[in-house]
Amino acid sequence: MDVAERDTDREIVIARVISAPRERVFEAFTAVRHLSRWWGPEGFTTTTRAFEFRVGGAWDFVMHGPDGTDYQEWIAWTEIVPPERIAMLHGESRDDPNAFESVLTFAPDDAGTRIEMRTVFPTREQRDEAVEKYHAVEAGGQTLGHLAAYVTGTA
């Protein structure tokens, strides 16, 4: 069994075609003034504590749920290849042992951009919890929907 086969039981893949150039879609990830306008699923907002978009930099923020619950979040950028790819480590804090890896790819698709978010969790159980308890697939789709609305000016 190769690595790709082993990862399939630990990953979530969400994709969407957005009617905007990939440079614009990519740029929406590069500054907190953009991210704070669209990041998160329906009803969520974010408050940023620190943000540095560079390899080795981090985004330290709180997601505020529609029910008033606050979720501590931390993302470290591990690879940035404009305008093609962003890789990150995502957890609750810098030392979170349950942090997961995500890779976003931005590919031209006719007049738009196909964005794919591939997330690999440390274990299958953590992936299953993210899907069942936190509705990660639906939430990821909603987040990409917000991104699409933001970059196309329909938000």
N, C-alpha and C positions, 0 to 999 in steps of 0.2 A: 504494500500500500504506500503510495507517495504522499507527500505533505498535503497537496491539494485535496486528496481524498479524505485525509484525516480531519482537515479543517471544516469540511462541509457540515458536520454535525455541531459545529460551534459558531457558525456564521449566520449573518443576516445580510442579504443583498437587496438594496432598494435603488431603483433607477427611475429617471424621468427625463423626458425631452422637454426642453425649455426653449421658447421662441425668442432667443436672444443670442448674440455672439458669445462664444466661450470666454473671451477676454472679460466681458462684462459679468458673466456668471462667476468666473474665478475671482474677479475683483471684489465681489460681495462678501468674500471670506477674509479679505486682507485688512480690514479696518473695523474697529468696534462701532464706528458711526454707521456702518452698513449692518453688521451682525445684529446689533441691538434692535434694528428695525424689523428683522424677519426671523431670527433664530427661535426655534421651539415649535411645539405642536399647538393646536387650537387653545386659546385662552391663556397661554403662558407668556410671561414677560421675563426679561433678564436685567440684572444689575451687575455691571462689571466692576471688579475690584482692581484688576491689573490686566493689561493686554500688550503683548509684544509678538507681532507676526514675523517670525524668523525661525529658522531651524534652531532648536534649543530654547526658544521663547515659549511663553505660556499665556493662556487666557484663563484667569481665575474669576469665576462669576457665580451668581446665584440665579437659579430659575425659580420664578414664583408661579406656582400652580393656581388655577382658577378657584380652587378650594381653600387657598391661603397657605398651603404647604410650601415651604422653601426647600429647594434641593441644591446643596452645595455641589459645584461642578468645577472641574479643572481639566484643561486640555493642554498638552504639550505638543508642539509642532515638531515632527521627526523628519519630514521631508517636504520640500516645497519646490515644484518644478512648474513655474508659470508658463502658459496657462493650462497645463496638462494634468497636474497631479498634486494632491496634498495628502500627506500621511500624518496621523496624529495618535497620541495615546490619550485616552479619555477616562477619567475617574472622578471620585469625589474630592480627592486631594492629591498632592504631589506623590505621596508615598502609599497610595491606595493599592493594596495587593490584588484587588479585583478589577483594576483598570483594564480596559479593552482597547484593541487597536482598530483604527478605521483608516481606510484608504478611499479617497475621493478621486475619481477620474473625470475629466472634462473632455469630451470628444465632439468634433464637429458633426452635425446631423442635419443635412440640407442647409436651411438658413438658420438653424438653431444649434443647440448644444444638448448632448446626451450626458447627463451627470449620473454617475453610478457611485453609490456609497456601499462599500463592502466592509463589514464590521466582523471581527473575529474575537470571540470571548475566550478567556482562559480555560473554561470548561463548558461542556454541553449543558450542564445544570444551570450555569449562569446565563447562558443564551436562552434557555427555556424560561427562566425566571424573568428575564428582560421582555420576552415575548408575552408571557402569560400575565405577569403582575403589572408591568409597566407599559404594555401594549406597544412595544418598540417598533413593530412593523407599521402599524397605523400612525403612530407618532412621527416616525421617520418620513412617511409619505406626506403627512400634513406639513412637516418642516420644509420638505422640498417644494410643496405647494406654495408656502409662504415665500420661499426664495424666488420661485417663478413669478409670483405676483409682484414682488419687489423689483426684480430686474426688468420686467416688462412694463412697469409703471401702472399696473392694474390693482395695486394694493390699496 
